[in-house]
Amino acid sequence: MDHEADAHRTDLMTITRHVLNEQTKYPESRGDFTILLSHIVLGCKFVCSSVSKAGLAKLLGLAGETNIQGEEQKKLDVLSNEVFVKALISSGRTCILVSEEDEEAIFVDPSKRGRYIVVFDPLDGSSNIDCGVSIGTIFGIYLVKDEENPTIDDVLQAGKNLVAAGYCMYGSSCTLVLSTGSGVNGFTLDPSLGEFILTHPNIKVPKKGKIYSVNEGNAKNWDEPTTKFVEKCKFPTDGSPPRSLRYIGSMVADVHRTLLYGGIFLYPADKKSPNGKLRLLYEVFPMSYLMEQAGGQAFTGKQRALDLVPGKIHERSPVFLGSYDDVEEIKALYAAAN
């Protein structure tokens, strides 16, 4: 990579320019999606700024309330949620919002209503803020069936119906990874410009990886296929070297690494959590969508993750996602066990 040439590069592909370029491929487009996305980007910039100042701003203490998942909410969770809800409603392009932090779906007032549904986790991995580990925002976008009469059934769609999905990771740099259905692109926030610049065009996950990512503290509660797979990662019988274990415990960071370096991320069901731990709508679906768009796979232990239809908005699901060949291995183990 020619860093000197990069430093003098003047033709910058911003996220807005990128999305507008995509928009020209659809002559019938009214620009609604571009407007919605610019509001999501604004929310990400605000949260990025707040996360970097969290320790200074004394935002780290608990807000004192417990969210519907039974997790104590940190002040930044509450703040991030408010920022995204307000940004999405003010775009005038949304009709229903589903947030991890809110028990009920939010139906937008008819005067500000648009045709998009946004499902999101405003600050995933927020328990890691105190120790400086990367955290992030995850989002998915659906189209409503009837703009005039949106219902909760409009939200309960299979992941394959997503029109876009992405995440923004707040780490050593602020990175936004997005797919609108034709590949995956990564943008990095240039703080001096206040703009997300295209730095990872057309991300493709390696077909096979050397890393597995799972919380092995749950091993005693796993089912047989998961146990066998992890055993095989550590003690391969085919003469290949053992795989490296990398587990951060922040889904955005673990999936981001998997997307760039390959390998597999597992959050299986176990005896303690028979339906898995991760939420379908705003964790499993967006990440599975991105992984498939990048040439990988996502599997639940029973079926393709994006084929699942949720029964309720905060439904959970097991997930195995990552490099195509690695997910094929876990699928073969589940097929053999049935």
VEXDREN-2710 file (C-alpha; in Angstrom, 1 decimal):
% VEXDREN-2710
k/r/px/py/pz
1/MET/0.0/0.0/0.0
2/ASP/1.5/3.4/-1.0
3/HIS/0.9/5.5/2.1
4/GLU/2.5/8.6/0.6
5/ALA/0.2/8.4/-2.4
6/ASP/-2.8/7.9/0.0
7/ALA/-1.8/10.9/2.0
8/HIS/-2.0/13.1/-1.1
9/ARG/-5.1/11.4/-2.5
10/THR/-7.7/14.0/-3.2
11/ASP/-10.5/12.0/-4.8
12/LEU/-12.3/10.9/-1.6
13/MET/-15.2/8.4/-1.8
14/THR/-17.4/9.4/1.2
15/ILE/-20.2/7.2/2.3
16/THR/-22.7/9.8/1.1
17/ARG/-21.1/9.8/-2.4
18/HIS/-21.0/6.0/-2.4
19/VAL/-24.7/5.7/-1.6
20/LEU/-25.7/8.4/-4.1
21/ASN/-23.7/6.4/-6.8
22/GLU/-25.6/3.3/-5.8
23/GLN/-28.8/5.3/-6.1
24/THR/-28.2/6.2/-9.7
25/LYS/-28.5/2.5/-10.6
26/TYR/-32.2/2.7/-9.6
27/PRO/-33.9/5.4/-11.8
28/GLU/-37.1/5.0/-9.8
29/SER/-35.3/6.0/-6.6
30/ARG/-36.6/9.0/-4.7
31/GLY/-33.5/9.4/-2.5
32/ASP/-35.4/8.3/0.6
33/PHE/-32.9/5.6/1.5
34/THR/-30.0/8.0/1.1
35/ILE/-31.6/10.5/3.5
36/LEU/-32.3/7.7/6.0
37/LEU/-28.7/6.5/5.8
38/SER/-27.4/10.0/6.4
39/HIS/-29.4/10.1/9.6
40/ILE/-27.9/6.7/10.7
41/VAL/-24.4/8.0/9.9
42/LEU/-25.1/11.1/12.0
43/GLY/-26.1/8.9/14.9
44/CYS/-22.9/6.9/14.6
45/LYS/-20.8/10.0/14.6
46/PHE/-22.5/11.3/17.7
47/VAL/-22.1/7.9/19.5
48/CYS/-18.5/7.7/18.4
49/SER/-17.7/11.1/19.9
50/SER/-19.6/10.2/23.1
51/VAL/-17.8/6.8/23.5
52/SER/-14.4/8.4/23.1
53/LYS/-15.2/11.0/25.8
54/ALA/-17.1/8.5/28.1
55/GLY/-14.5/8.3/30.8
56/LEU/-14.1/12.1/30.9
57/ALA/-17.8/12.9/30.8
58/LYS/-18.6/10.5/33.7
59/LEU/-21.0/8.7/31.4
60/LEU/-19.8/5.4/32.6
61/GLY/-21.9/4.9/35.7
62/LEU/-25.1/2.9/35.6
63/ALA/-28.2/4.8/34.6
64/GLY/-30.0/2.8/37.3
65/GLU/-32.6/1.2/35.1
66/THR/-32.6/-2.3/33.8
67/ASN/-33.5/-2.9/30.1
68/ILE/-35.9/-5.6/28.9
69/GLN/-33.1/-8.2/28.6
70/GLY/-32.4/-7.9/32.3
71/GLU/-29.1/-6.1/31.7
72/GLU/-28.3/-3.0/33.8
73/GLN/-28.2/-0.1/31.4
74/LYS/-25.1/2.1/31.3
75/LYS/-25.6/5.8/30.7
76/LEU/-24.1/5.5/27.2
77/ASP/-26.7/2.9/26.2
78/VAL/-29.5/5.2/27.2
79/LEU/-27.9/8.1/25.4
80/SER/-27.1/6.2/22.2
81/ASN/-30.7/4.8/22.1
82/GLU/-32.2/8.3/22.4
83/VAL/-29.8/9.7/19.7
84/PHE/-30.7/7.0/17.2
85/VAL/-34.5/7.1/17.9
86/LYS/-34.5/10.8/17.4
87/ALA/-32.3/10.8/14.4
88/LEU/-34.4/8.1/12.7
89/ILE/-37.7/9.7/13.4
90/SER/-36.5/13.1/12.3
91/SER/-35.4/11.6/8.9
92/GLY/-39.1/11.4/8.0
93/ARG/-38.3/8.1/6.3
94/THR/-39.2/5.5/9.0
95/CYS/-42.5/4.0/10.2
96/ILE/-41.4/1.5/12.8
97/LEU/-38.3/1.3/15.0
98/VAL/-37.2/-1.7/17.0
99/SER/-34.3/-1.1/19.5
100/GLU/-32.7/-3.6/21.9
101/GLU/-33.2/-1.1/24.6
102/ASP/-37.0/-0.7/24.2
103/GLU/-39.5/-3.4/25.1
104/GLU/-42.0/-2.3/22.5
105/ALA/-41.6/-1.3/18.9
106/ILE/-41.8/2.4/18.3
107/PHE/-44.5/3.4/15.8
108/VAL/-43.6/6.8/14.2
109/ASP/-46.2/9.5/14.2
110/PRO/-48.1/9.6/10.8
111/SER/-46.9/13.1/10.1
112/LYS/-43.2/11.9/10.1
113/ARG/-43.8/8.5/8.6
114/GLY/-41.9/6.9/5.8
115/ARG/-41.6/3.5/4.2
116/TYR/-38.6/2.0/6.1
117/ILE/-38.4/-0.1/9.3
118/VAL/-35.1/0.1/11.2
119/VAL/-34.1/-2.6/13.7
120/PHE/-31.0/-1.7/15.8
121/ASP/-28.8/-2.4/18.8
122/PRO/-27.6/1.2/19.7
123/LEU/-24.6/0.1/21.7
124/ASP/-23.7/-3.6/21.5
125/GLY/-21.0/-4.8/24.0
126/SER/-21.5/-1.7/26.2
127/SER/-20.4/-3.7/29.3
128/ASN/-16.9/-3.5/27.8
129/ILE/-16.7/0.4/27.8
130/ASP/-14.8/0.5/31.0
131/CYS/-11.9/-1.5/29.7
132/GLY/-11.6/0.1/26.3
133/VAL/-12.7/-2.8/24.2
134/SER/-14.3/-2.0/20.8
135/ILE/-18.1/-1.7/20.9
136/GLY/-20.6/-0.8/18.2
137/THR/-24.0/-0.1/16.8
138/ILE/-25.7/-2.8/14.6
139/PHE/-28.7/-2.0/12.3
140/GLY/-30.9/-3.6/9.7
141/ILE/-33.4/-1.9/7.3
142/TYR/-36.6/-3.4/6.0
143/LEU/-39.4/-2.0/3.7
144/VAL/-42.9/-1.8/5.2
145/LYS/-45.7/-3.5/3.2
146/ASP/-48.2/-0.7/3.6
147/GLU/-46.9/2.7/4.6
148/GLU/-50.4/3.9/5.7
149/ASN/-51.0/0.9/8.1
150/PRO/-47.7/-0.4/9.5
151/THR/-48.2/-3.3/11.9
152/ILE/-45.8/-5.4/14.1
153/ASP/-46.1/-8.1/11.4
154/ASP/-44.1/-5.8/9.1
155/VAL/-41.2/-6.1/11.5
156/LEU/-41.4/-9.9/11.9
157/GLN/-39.9/-10.7/8.5
158/ALA/-37.2/-13.2/7.5
159/GLY/-33.7/-11.7/7.4
160/LYS/-33.4/-12.4/3.7
161/ASN/-35.9/-9.6/3.2
162/LEU/-33.5/-6.9/4.5
163/VAL/-32.8/-4.1/2.1
164/ALA/-29.6/-3.1/3.9
165/ALA/-27.7/-3.8/7.0
166/GLY/-24.5/-2.6/8.7
167/TYR/-22.6/-1.9/11.9
168/CYS/-20.4/0.9/13.2
169/MET/-17.5/-0.1/15.4
170/TYR/-16.1/2.3/17.9
171/GLY/-12.5/1.2/18.4
172/SER/-9.0/2.4/17.6
173/SER/-10.8/4.0/14.7
174/CYS/-14.5/4.5/13.9
175/THR/-15.4/2.0/11.1
176/LEU/-18.8/1.7/9.4
177/VAL/-19.5/-1.5/7.4
178/LEU/-22.5/-1.4/5.1
179/SER/-24.3/-3.6/2.6
180/THR/-27.2/-2.5/0.4
181/GLY/-27.5/-5.9/-1.2
182/SER/-24.6/-5.7/-3.7
183/GLY/-21.5/-6.5/-1.7
184/VAL/-20.0/-5.1/1.5
185/ASN/-18.0/-1.9/1.9
186/GLY/-16.1/-0.5/4.9
187/PHE/-15.8/3.2/5.7
188/THR/-13.5/4.8/8.2
189/LEU/-14.3/8.1/9.9
190/ASP/-11.7/10.8/9.2
191/PRO/-12.0/13.0/12.3
192/SER/-10.4/16.0/10.6
193/LEU/-13.2/16.0/7.9
194/GLY/-16.0/14.5/10.0
195/GLU/-16.7/12.2/7.0
196/PHE/-16.7/8.4/6.6
197/ILE/-14.2/7.6/3.8
198/LEU/-14.3/4.3/1.8
199/THR/-11.3/2.4/3.0
200/HIS/-12.4/-1.3/2.6
201/PRO/-14.1/-1.6/-0.8
202/ASN/-15.9/-4.8/-1.7
203/ILE/-15.0/-6.8/1.4
204/LYS/-14.8/-10.6/0.7
205/VAL/-14.4/-13.0/3.6
206/PRO/-11.7/-15.6/3.0
207/LYS/-13.2/-19.0/1.9
208/LYS/-11.5/-20.7/4.9
209/GLY/-10.1/-19.2/8.0
210/LYS/-7.6/-20.1/10.8
211/ILE/-9.5/-18.6/13.7
212/TYR/-12.5/-19.7/15.7
213/SER/-14.3/-17.4/18.1
214/VAL/-16.5/-18.7/20.9
215/ASN/-17.0/-18.3/24.6
216/GLU/-15.5/-21.5/25.8
217/GLY/-16.7/-20.8/29.4
218/ASN/-20.0/-22.3/28.2
219/ALA/-18.4/-25.5/26.9
220/LYS/-20.0/-27.8/29.6
221/ASN/-23.5/-26.8/28.4
222/TRP/-22.9/-27.3/24.6
223/ASP/-24.5/-29.8/22.4
224/GLU/-22.5/-32.6/20.6
225/PRO/-21.9/-30.9/17.2
226/THR/-20.5/-27.7/18.8
227/THR/-18.3/-29.7/21.2
228/LYS/-17.0/-31.8/18.3
229/PHE/-16.3/-28.8/16.1
230/VAL/-14.3/-26.9/18.8
231/GLU/-12.4/-30.1/19.7
232/LYS/-11.5/-30.4/16.0
233/CYS/-10.3/-26.8/16.0
234/LYS/-7.9/-27.5/18.9
235/PHE/-6.9/-31.1/18.0
236/PRO/-7.2/-31.5/14.2
237/THR/-7.0/-35.1/13.1
238/ASP/-6.1/-34.4/9.5
239/GLY/-2.6/-33.2/10.1
240/SER/-3.5/-29.5/9.8
241/PRO/-2.3/-27.0/12.5
242/PRO/-4.7/-26.2/15.3
243/ARG/-6.8/-23.0/14.9
244/SER/-6.2/-19.8/16.9
245/LEU/-8.9/-18.8/19.4
246/ARG/-9.9/-15.2/19.4
247/TYR/-12.9/-14.1/21.5
248/ILE/-13.5/-10.5/22.5
249/GLY/-17.0/-10.8/23.8
250/SER/-18.2/-7.8/21.8
251/MET/-20.1/-9.1/18.8
252/VAL/-19.3/-6.2/16.5
253/ALA/-15.5/-6.6/17.1
254/ASP/-15.6/-10.4/16.8
255/VAL/-17.6/-10.3/13.5
256/HIS/-15.5/-7.5/12.1
257/ARG/-12.4/-9.5/12.6
258/THR/-14.1/-12.6/11.1
259/LEU/-15.2/-10.6/8.1
260/LEU/-11.7/-9.3/7.4
261/TYR/-9.5/-12.3/8.4
262/GLY/-11.9/-15.2/7.9
263/GLY/-12.7/-18.0/10.4
264/ILE/-15.9/-18.7/12.3
265/PHE/-17.8/-16.9/15.0
266/LEU/-20.0/-19.2/17.1
267/TYR/-22.7/-18.4/19.6
268/PRO/-24.5/-21.7/20.0
269/ALA/-27.5/-22.7/21.9
270/ASP/-26.7/-24.5/25.1
271/LYS/-28.4/-26.0/28.2
272/LYS/-28.5/-22.6/29.9
273/SER/-29.7/-20.7/26.8
274/PRO/-31.6/-23.3/24.7
275/ASN/-32.5/-20.6/22.1
276/GLY/-29.1/-19.1/22.1
277/LYS/-28.2/-15.7/23.5
278/LEU/-28.1/-13.3/20.5
279/ARG/-31.2/-11.4/19.3
280/LEU/-32.4/-12.3/15.8
281/LEU/-33.7/-9.0/14.5
282/TYR/-30.9/-6.6/15.3
283/GLU/-27.9/-8.9/15.9
284/VAL/-28.1/-12.2/14.1
285/PHE/-29.9/-11.0/10.9
286/PRO/-27.7/-7.9/10.1
287/MET/-24.5/-9.8/10.7
288/SER/-25.7/-12.8/8.8
289/TYR/-26.7/-10.6/5.9
290/LEU/-23.3/-8.9/5.8
291/MET/-21.5/-12.3/6.0
292/GLU/-23.5/-13.7/3.1
293/GLN/-23.0/-10.5/1.1
294/ALA/-19.2/-11.0/1.6
295/GLY/-19.3/-14.6/0.4
296/GLY/-19.6/-16.3/3.7
297/GLN/-22.4/-18.2/5.4
298/ALA/-24.6/-18.0/8.5
299/PHE/-26.3/-21.0/10.1
300/THR/-28.4/-21.5/13.2
301/GLY/-27.7/-25.2/13.8
302/LYS/-30.9/-26.1/12.0
303/GLN/-31.2/-23.8/8.9
304/ARG/-29.8/-20.8/7.1
305/ALA/-30.0/-17.9/9.5
306/LEU/-31.6/-15.5/7.1
307/ASP/-34.5/-17.9/6.4
308/LEU/-35.8/-17.7/10.0
309/VAL/-39.0/-15.8/10.6
310/PRO/-39.1/-14.3/14.1
311/GLY/-42.2/-14.8/16.2
312/LYS/-41.5/-11.8/18.5
313/ILE/-39.3/-8.7/18.2
314/HIS/-36.7/-9.7/20.9
315/GLU/-36.5/-13.4/19.9
316/ARG/-33.1/-15.1/20.3
317/SER/-31.3/-17.5/18.1
318/PRO/-28.1/-19.5/18.0
319/VAL/-25.7/-18.6/15.2
320/PHE/-22.6/-19.9/13.4
321/LEU/-21.2/-17.4/10.9
322/GLY/-18.1/-16.8/8.9
323/SER/-16.0/-18.3/6.1
324/TYR/-18.0/-20.5/3.7
325/ASP/-15.9/-23.7/4.3
326/ASP/-15.8/-23.3/8.0
327/VAL/-19.6/-23.0/8.3
328/GLU/-19.9/-26.0/5.9
329/GLU/-18.0/-28.0/8.5
330/ILE/-20.4/-27.2/11.4
331/LYS/-23.4/-27.9/9.1
332/ALA/-22.0/-31.3/8.3
333/LEU/-21.7/-32.1/12.1
334/TYR/-25.3/-31.0/12.7
335/ALA/-26.5/-33.1/9.8
336/ALA/-24.6/-36.1/11.1
337/ALA/-26.1/-35.7/14.6
338/ASN/-29.7/-35.6/13.3
END
